């Protein structure tokens, strides 16, 4: 007797790292950033439909491992992600991730995918969506402080969505900046390497901080931030990790994704619990003001939220049809009689013995 053949619905499409890279090349990286950004903005406009909870985190002295779940009532999604800054010194990625979408009606998974690359894309796309609503109109120059794994994605998203074409670069590791220069050569940017963060912010209308060390650092001092700039602070993403001087927060209008999570993990962990913030979905839907005048300092305290991963997963799911860039994983038990899981296992035994 041969083992029963699973039905089609027992297979789950799986997108590997290689398939994700092929999908990016098929679509084009800037076009994919723009597509993910459109899905993120659409889901921010549907914000009130989503189940929301701060991510479930397991902290250690080395880093953090997190689960990020959400649902819009029709589709459920989650991401597993780690953040281990020390990994770079060991030749490993600081962040790795995978994600899943499931059908709420049946509970069956409908997509499993790598999300290390996809997280870099969605983080950059989120930054650009927020900057579109908060940055000075006509902004062309961005300071990029921290030139690691996320930096190229941030630059390309800001170029595609916000029109940034001049980058002022600084990293404490010159090799990181050299890597960024190589990767962005011929991508339509004017690139200026700076000797310090202070030099990098000069003349920048957008300042992006994206450093990796898990510590309460001061990447930006108060005297480095002038009137009218937009700060895209995305490096502080867990408890005990910040990048900005506290005084900057006091002077800026601060915008966040989900306050209960950001107060634990973001820059505002430095501030009192009642420190005023505006949720970015309210700006996108017109329920709250964003940039009011040309002297206002706007600050996006971005830690990454589950709805953004949900949006990225939806985007990938919708692009897969006809590409062949996925494998069908046999990961769901599908007995002929749904009440007879044991019987399915028993029927498979002879086949297993023959194989052995």
C-alpha positions as CSV (number, residue, x, y, z in Angstrom):
1,X,0.0,0.0,0.0
2,X,1.4,3.4,-0.9
3,X,1.2,6.5,1.2
4,X,-1.9,8.7,0.6
5,X,-1.3,11.7,-1.7
6,X,-2.1,15.0,0.1
7,X,-4.7,17.1,-1.5
8,X,-3.8,20.5,-3.1
9,X,-4.9,22.4,-0.1
10,X,-2.4,20.5,2.1
11,X,0.5,22.2,0.2
12,X,1.7,25.6,1.4
13,X,3.6,27.9,-1.0
14,X,7.1,28.5,0.3
15,X,9.3,31.4,-0.9
16,X,13.0,30.7,-0.3
17,X,15.7,33.4,-0.1
18,X,16.8,32.5,-3.6
19,X,13.2,32.8,-4.9
20,X,12.8,36.2,-3.1
21,X,15.9,37.5,-4.8
22,X,14.6,36.3,-8.1
23,X,11.3,38.0,-7.5
24,X,13.0,41.3,-6.7
25,X,15.0,41.1,-9.9
26,X,11.9,40.2,-11.9
27,X,9.9,43.2,-10.5
28,X,12.8,45.6,-10.0
29,X,13.9,46.7,-6.6
30,X,12.6,50.2,-6.7
31,X,9.3,49.1,-8.1
32,X,9.0,46.4,-5.4
33,X,9.8,49.0,-2.7
34,X,7.0,51.2,-4.2
35,X,4.6,48.3,-4.3
36,X,5.2,47.3,-0.7
37,X,4.9,50.9,0.3
38,X,1.5,51.1,-1.4
39,X,0.3,48.0,0.5
40,X,1.7,49.5,3.8
41,X,-0.1,52.8,3.3
42,X,-3.3,50.9,2.3
43,X,-3.2,48.9,5.6
44,X,-2.5,52.0,7.7
45,X,-5.7,53.4,6.2
46,X,-7.4,50.2,7.4
47,X,-5.7,50.4,10.8
48,X,-8.8,50.1,12.9
49,X,-9.7,46.7,11.4
50,X,-6.5,45.1,12.7
51,X,-5.9,43.1,15.8
52,X,-2.9,44.8,17.5
53,X,-0.5,43.8,20.2
54,X,3.1,44.7,21.1
55,X,5.4,42.0,19.7
56,X,6.1,39.1,22.0
57,X,9.8,39.4,22.8
58,X,12.3,37.1,24.5
59,X,15.3,39.3,25.5
60,X,18.8,38.2,26.3
61,X,22.1,40.1,26.8
62,X,23.0,39.1,23.2
63,X,19.8,40.3,21.5
64,X,16.1,39.7,21.2
65,X,13.8,37.1,19.5
66,X,10.3,38.2,18.7
67,X,7.0,37.2,17.2
68,X,4.9,39.8,15.5
69,X,1.3,38.8,14.9
70,X,-1.8,40.6,13.5
71,X,-5.0,39.9,11.6
72,X,-7.5,42.0,9.6
73,X,-10.3,39.4,10.3
74,X,-9.9,37.7,6.9
75,X,-6.1,36.9,6.9
76,X,-3.8,36.3,9.8
77,X,-0.1,36.9,9.6
78,X,3.0,36.7,11.8
79,X,6.7,37.2,11.6
80,X,9.5,35.5,13.5
81,X,12.5,37.9,13.8
82,X,15.7,38.2,15.8
83,X,17.9,41.2,16.5
84,X,21.5,40.4,17.5
85,X,23.9,43.2,17.0
86,X,26.9,41.1,18.0
87,X,26.3,38.8,15.1
88,X,28.1,41.0,12.6
89,X,31.4,40.4,14.3
90,X,30.8,36.7,14.0
91,X,30.0,36.9,10.2
92,X,26.3,36.5,10.8
93,X,23.3,38.7,10.0
94,X,22.1,41.1,12.7
95,X,18.5,40.3,11.7
96,X,16.9,37.1,10.3
97,X,13.3,36.4,9.8
98,X,10.5,34.3,8.3
99,X,6.8,35.0,8.0
100,X,3.5,33.3,7.4
101,X,0.0,34.2,6.2
102,X,-3.0,32.1,7.0
103,X,-6.7,32.0,6.1
104,X,-8.8,33.0,9.1
105,X,-11.8,31.0,8.0
106,X,-10.0,27.7,7.9
107,X,-6.9,28.4,9.9
108,X,-4.8,26.9,7.1
109,X,-1.5,28.6,6.2
110,X,-1.5,30.0,2.7
111,X,2.1,31.4,2.4
112,X,5.4,30.7,4.2
113,X,8.4,32.9,3.2
114,X,11.8,34.1,4.1
115,X,11.6,37.6,5.6
116,X,15.2,38.6,6.2
117,X,15.4,40.3,2.8
118,X,11.7,41.2,2.9
119,X,12.0,42.9,6.3
120,X,14.7,45.1,4.8
121,X,12.4,46.0,2.0
122,X,9.4,46.7,4.2
123,X,11.4,48.7,6.7
124,X,12.6,51.0,4.0
125,X,9.2,51.2,2.4
126,X,7.7,52.2,5.8
127,X,10.3,54.9,6.2
128,X,9.5,56.3,2.8
129,X,5.7,56.2,3.4
130,X,6.2,58.2,6.6
131,X,8.6,60.7,5.0
132,X,6.1,61.3,2.2
133,X,3.7,62.6,4.8
134,X,6.1,64.3,7.2
135,X,9.3,65.4,5.4
136,X,9.8,69.0,4.1
137,X,8.2,69.3,0.7
138,X,10.8,69.1,-2.1
139,X,13.4,67.5,0.2
140,X,16.4,66.2,-1.9
141,X,19.1,65.5,0.7
142,X,19.3,62.8,3.3
143,X,21.9,62.1,5.9
144,X,22.4,58.3,6.4
145,X,24.0,57.7,9.8
146,X,24.7,54.0,10.0
147,X,25.6,52.4,6.7
148,X,24.9,48.7,7.4
149,X,22.6,46.1,5.9
150,X,19.5,48.4,5.9
151,X,21.1,51.5,4.4
152,X,20.9,50.8,0.6
153,X,17.2,49.9,0.9
154,X,16.5,53.1,2.8
155,X,18.2,55.2,0.2
156,X,16.4,53.6,-2.7
157,X,13.0,53.8,-1.1
158,X,13.5,57.5,-0.3
159,X,14.7,58.1,-3.9
160,X,11.7,56.3,-5.5
161,X,9.0,57.6,-3.2
162,X,10.2,60.9,-1.9
163,X,12.7,62.1,-4.6
164,X,15.9,62.0,-2.5
165,X,18.9,62.2,-4.8
166,X,21.7,63.4,-2.5
167,X,23.1,61.3,0.4
168,X,25.5,62.3,3.1
169,X,27.0,59.2,4.7
170,X,28.6,58.4,8.0
171,X,29.4,55.2,9.9
172,X,31.9,54.5,12.6
173,X,33.1,51.6,10.4
174,X,34.6,53.0,7.1
175,X,34.2,49.6,5.5
176,X,30.4,49.9,5.9
177,X,30.4,53.2,4.1
178,X,32.7,51.8,1.3
179,X,30.2,49.0,0.9
180,X,27.4,51.4,0.6
181,X,29.3,53.5,-2.0
182,X,29.9,50.4,-4.1
183,X,26.3,49.3,-4.0
184,X,24.8,52.7,-4.8
185,X,27.2,53.6,-7.6
186,X,25.2,54.3,-10.7
187,X,21.9,54.4,-8.9
188,X,21.3,58.1,-9.4
189,X,22.6,59.6,-6.2
190,X,25.1,62.3,-5.3
191,X,27.2,60.6,-2.6
192,X,29.2,62.4,0.0
193,X,31.3,60.6,2.6
194,X,31.5,62.5,5.9
195,X,34.0,62.2,8.8
196,X,31.4,62.5,11.5
197,X,27.7,62.5,12.2
198,X,27.9,66.2,12.8
199,X,29.2,66.7,9.3
200,X,26.7,64.3,7.8
201,X,23.6,66.2,9.0
202,X,24.8,69.6,7.5
203,X,22.3,70.6,4.9
204,X,20.2,67.4,5.2
205,X,16.5,67.8,5.1
206,X,16.0,64.2,6.3
207,X,18.2,62.5,8.8
208,X,18.0,58.7,9.0
209,X,19.7,57.0,12.0
210,X,20.1,53.2,11.6
211,X,22.8,51.9,13.9
212,X,22.9,48.4,15.3
213,X,24.6,48.4,18.8
214,X,22.2,47.3,21.6
215,X,22.8,50.2,23.9
216,X,21.5,53.6,24.9
217,X,23.7,55.5,22.5
218,X,23.6,59.2,21.4
219,X,24.0,59.1,17.6
220,X,22.3,62.5,17.3
221,X,23.0,65.3,19.9
222,X,20.5,68.1,20.4
223,X,22.7,70.7,18.8
224,X,23.0,68.7,15.6
225,X,19.3,69.0,14.8
226,X,18.1,72.3,13.3
227,X,14.6,73.6,12.6
228,X,12.6,72.1,9.7
229,X,14.2,68.7,9.4
230,X,12.6,65.3,9.4
231,X,14.3,62.6,11.5
232,X,13.8,59.0,10.5
233,X,14.9,57.2,13.7
234,X,14.8,53.5,12.9
235,X,17.7,52.0,14.8
236,X,16.1,52.0,18.3
237,X,14.0,48.8,18.1
238,X,14.2,47.1,21.5
239,X,14.3,47.9,25.2
240,X,17.6,49.5,26.2
241,X,18.5,50.6,22.7
242,X,18.2,54.2,21.6
243,X,20.0,56.6,19.3
244,X,18.8,60.2,20.0
245,X,19.5,62.7,22.8
246,X,16.5,63.0,25.0
247,X,16.4,66.8,24.4
248,X,15.6,66.2,20.7
249,X,12.4,64.4,21.6
250,X,11.3,67.3,23.7
251,X,11.7,69.7,20.7
252,X,10.2,67.5,18.1
253,X,6.7,66.4,17.1
254,X,7.0,62.6,17.5
255,X,5.1,60.1,15.3
256,X,4.9,56.4,16.0
257,X,3.3,53.2,14.7
258,X,1.7,51.7,17.8
259,X,2.4,53.5,21.1
260,X,2.2,50.5,23.5
261,X,5.1,48.9,21.6
262,X,7.1,52.1,20.8
263,X,7.1,53.1,24.5
264,X,8.9,49.9,25.3
265,X,11.2,49.7,22.3
266,X,11.5,53.1,20.6
267,X,13.3,56.4,21.4
268,X,10.4,57.4,23.6
269,X,11.3,54.8,26.1
270,X,13.5,57.6,27.5
271,X,10.4,59.8,28.1
272,X,7.5,59.7,30.7
273,X,4.6,57.3,29.9
274,X,2.3,60.3,29.1
275,X,4.8,61.8,26.6
276,X,2.6,63.0,23.7
277,X,2.9,61.2,20.4
278,X,0.8,61.0,17.2
279,X,0.1,57.7,15.5
280,X,1.1,57.7,11.9
281,X,-2.1,56.1,10.6
282,X,-4.0,59.2,11.9
283,X,-1.8,61.4,9.7
284,X,-2.3,59.1,6.6
285,X,-6.0,59.1,7.1
286,X,-6.2,62.9,7.7
287,X,-7.4,62.6,11.3
288,X,-4.2,64.3,12.7
289,X,-1.8,66.9,11.4
290,X,1.6,66.0,10.1
291,X,4.0,68.7,9.0
292,X,2.5,72.1,9.8
293,X,5.3,74.5,8.9
294,X,8.9,74.8,7.6
295,X,10.4,75.2,11.1
296,X,8.8,72.1,12.6
297,X,11.0,69.1,13.6
298,X,9.2,65.9,12.8
299,X,10.5,62.7,14.2
300,X,9.4,59.2,13.2
301,X,10.2,56.8,16.1
302,X,10.0,53.7,13.9
303,X,10.4,50.3,15.6
304,X,8.6,48.2,13.0
305,X,5.0,46.9,13.5
306,X,3.2,43.7,12.6
307,X,0.8,45.4,10.1
308,X,3.8,46.4,8.0
309,X,5.0,42.8,7.8
310,X,1.4,41.8,7.0
311,X,1.4,44.3,4.2
312,X,4.7,43.0,2.8
313,X,3.5,39.4,3.0
314,X,0.2,40.3,1.2
315,X,2.3,42.0,-1.5
316,X,4.5,38.9,-2.1
317,X,1.5,36.6,-2.1
318,X,-0.1,38.8,-4.8
319,X,3.0,38.8,-7.0
320,X,3.7,35.1,-7.0
321,X,1.0,33.9,-9.5
322,X,2.5,32.6,-12.7
323,X,6.1,33.2,-11.6
324,X,6.9,29.6,-10.4
325,X,9.1,31.3,-7.7
326,X,7.9,29.1,-4.9
327,X,7.9,25.5,-3.7
328,X,4.8,23.6,-2.5
329,X,5.6,22.3,1.0
330,X,3.8,19.3,2.2
331,X,3.4,20.5,5.8
332,X,-0.4,20.1,6.5
333,X,-1.8,16.8,7.5
334,X,-4.8,16.0,5.2
335,X,-6.5,12.7,6.1
336,X,-9.3,11.4,3.9
337,X,-11.5,11.5,7.0
338,X,-10.6,14.6,9.0
339,X,-11.5,12.7,12.2
340,X,-9.0,9.9,11.5
341,X,-5.6,11.5,11.8
342,X,-4.3,8.3,13.4
343,X,-5.5,6.2,10.5
344,X,-3.6,8.4,8.1
345,X,-0.4,7.8,10.1
346,X,-1.0,4.0,10.2
347,X,-1.6,3.8,6.4
348,X,1.7,5.6,5.8
349,X,3.7,3.0,7.9
350,X,4.2,0.4,5.1
351,X,5.6,3.0,2.7
352,X,7.9,4.2,5.4
353,X,9.1,0.7,6.1
354,X,9.8,0.0,2.4
355,X,11.8,3.2,2.2
356,X,13.9,2.2,5.2
